[in-house]
Amino acid sequence: KGARKTILRNKPIIIFECWIGKDYLQSPAWEKDNFDRVIDLIESYGYEIYVIYANDFIAFPKEDKWLEYKKRFKKLDRNAFDLGL
């Protein structure tokens, strides 16, 4: 949250790690809550989140100039959860 202004101004690509079990729906409530809080925060900044592998993610600003790069990753979908494991 402390980098909010910098992120909104510069719109960098963000690579981050956030722990969640391989089955989102079967994960403990505290784990899902933490995961959702991180994902929701990044999405609230105007980002789309993609899975690199397992608990490693990449977030792109919602801009067309990143379309070619986004194609290389699977978009994060909490309803059809797949971390590539």
N, C-alpha and C positions, 0 to 999 in steps of 0.2 A: 504494500500500500504506500510505502514511503517513496517509491519511484513513480507513482501515478502520473505526475505532471510530465516527467521526462519521457515516459512511455507514450503518453498521448501526443506529445509534441513531436517526438522523433520516429515513432512507430517502428521500432526495431523488431527483427525476428527474435523470438524468445525460445530458447531451448531450456527445458527444465525437467526435473524428476519429481514425481509425486506417487507415493506408494498407494497401491490398491491391489487386492488379490486378483487372480486371473478370472474370477467370476464375480463381477460387480454385485449382482443380486444376492450372492451368498456371503459376501463380505460382512464383517461385523459392522454394526451401526456407526460406531465411532470412526471406523476407517472410511466408510462411505461419506460421512459428514465432512471429514477433513478433505477428502478428495473433491467432493462437490463444492466446498468452499473455495478451494484453489482454482478449480476449473471455472466456476461461476465468476470469480473475480477477473480472471484473464479474459473471459468472453465479454464481460461488461466493459472492457476497454476497446471493444470492437475487433476482437481476434477470433480466428477459427483455429481449433486445436486438432492436430494430427498425431498419430502414434508413430514413433520411430521404432521402438521395440520394447515390450514389457512395460516398465514404468518410466520410460523416457519419452518425452513429448516435444513437439515443436509447434509453436503458435505463430501464425501469419496474420498480419493485418488484413482486413477484408477489403483488399484492393486487387483489381484485375492483373496488375503487373506481376503478381506472384503465382498466377495460374499454372505455369509450367513446372514450378517447384512443388506446388501442392499435389500434382499428379503422381509424384514419387512416393507419397505417403497415404496411409489409410486415415480418413477423417474419424475423429473420436465420436462415437455414438453410444451413449449410455444405455440406449434401448436394445442395441445389437452389439453388445460389448465384445471386443476382440483385440487383445493386446499382442497378437502375433505369436503367442506361445504355442 
